[in-house]
Amino acid sequence: MKKSTKIFLTILLIFIIGIFIHPSNVVYVPKITGKVIDENGNSIKNAIVSRIEKLETVNKKWGYYESTKYKSQTTKTDENGNFQLAEKSRIEWLHTPLDLPFAYCYGNFEIEKEGYKTYQTKFGEFEQFHKVSCYACKEIEFKPIISLKKTE
């Protein structure tokens, strides 16, 4: 093989690898700034608010994907019932040419307070379609006001 052909193939290989494997800062969960109140509209302080995310793993024995929900961030409401779950980012290395220039951003969380029924978001309750970049939920913010019901 000619030296120029080897150089061309090496450059082509580096280019192809660069298309699929490169670091990209990916913001993958939006900011949630909300308020927790009771049925009478009074603020509830010290309620525990947790972001709920999915963790996908491969079952090595059977070879299928398993999905588990977990609490990735936890905070408490202040004296006015306000809380904030900050926007988070991660580095993602593998990309495909089929990566589309839009994303769905979800705000899934749970609120617990003794004496009140636990509140958990339903699928799609807080979601937003985002077109700016493929993985970005950057600058997406949900601002829910959640009313907790007392337990009987």
N, C-alpha and C positions, 0 to 999 in steps of 0.2 A: 504494500500500500504506500502511496506517495506521502511525503511529509506534509504537503499542503492539504491533502485529504484528511489525514489524522488531525491536523490542527482544526480544520473545519468541523469535523465530527465532534471533537472535544468541545469546541465553542457551542455547537448545536446542543450537545448533551447538557452543558452548564445552563444554557438558556431554558431548556425544557424543565430541568430540575428547579430553576428559579421561578418558573411559572407556578409550580405546585407547592414548593417548600420554601417559605420565607416568613419571617416574623411579621405579624400585623397586630397592633394593639386593638383589641376588640372589646368595646363596651357591650356587655351582654345582658345586664339587667338595669331597668330604669330606677330613678329616684322615686320614693314614695313619701310624701309629706302629708300627714293627715291629722285628724282629730277624732277622739273617742268620747262619746257622750252617752248618757243613760236615756231611758225612754222619756224623761221629762226635759231633756235638753241640757242637763247639768254635765259639766266636764267630769271625766273619770281619770283620776291621777293614779300613777303606778301600775297601770295595766301593762302586761307584757305583750309586746308586738314582735312577731318573728316573720322574716321573709321565708317563704317556702319555695324550694327549688327541686328539680329532678336530677338525680344522679343515675346515669345509665352505665351498666356494666355488662360484660359478656359472661354468661353461665358457661364455664369451661367444660363442664361435664357434658352438657347437651348442646352447646354452641348457639344459644339464642340470647337476645338482649333482654336484660331485666331492668326495670325502672323502679327507683325508690325515691320517695319524697323525703326531704330533710330540711331542717331549719338552718339557714346559712348566716343569718344576721338576727340579732335580738337586741331590743331596746325597751325602755319603759316610757310611758307617757309622763309629761311634766304636770305641774299643778293645774294647768289649763287644759289638760287632755291632749296636748299636741305631741306628735312623734315624727321621727324622720328615719327612713332607711335609705342610706346613701347609695348613689350610683356606684357600681362596681365594674372593674374591667379585668381582662386576662389577656395573655398572649396566646394566639392561635397560630400554629405553624403550617398545617396542611390545608391547601386550598384546591379547588377543582375549577376547571374552565366553565363548569355549570353553575358556579356561585352567582346567584341573582342579585341585582341591585336593590333589594328590598328585604325587610325583616318584619316579623311580628314581635312586638314588645309586650310582655306580660307583667302585671303587678300582682303576684300571688302572695298573700300573707295571712297570718292568723293572730287573733287577739284573745288573750286570756286574762281574766280577773276573777278572784274569788268572790262568790256571790252572784256571778253573772254567767250566762251561757257563753261558751266559747264560740267566737265568730271565725269562720274560715271562708275565704273567697271561693266562689264557684268558678268553674272553667270558663274563661272568656269574659269574666265580669269586669276586669280591668285589662284591656288590651288595646293596642294601637298599632296600626299599619304604618311603617316608616320606610321612606324611599331614599333617603340621602346616601347611605352606604350599606353594603351588604350585611354587615354584622352589627351595625350601630343602633343602639338604643340610647345613644348619647343625647343629652338634653331633653329626653322624654321624662315627664314627671306626672305622676298621678296624685291627685289631691282629694282623697276620699274623706267623708265625714261618716263615721260608723256609729250606729246606735246599738248598744248592748242591752239585752233583755235580762232582767233579774231571774235567777233560778227560783223555783217554787219551794 
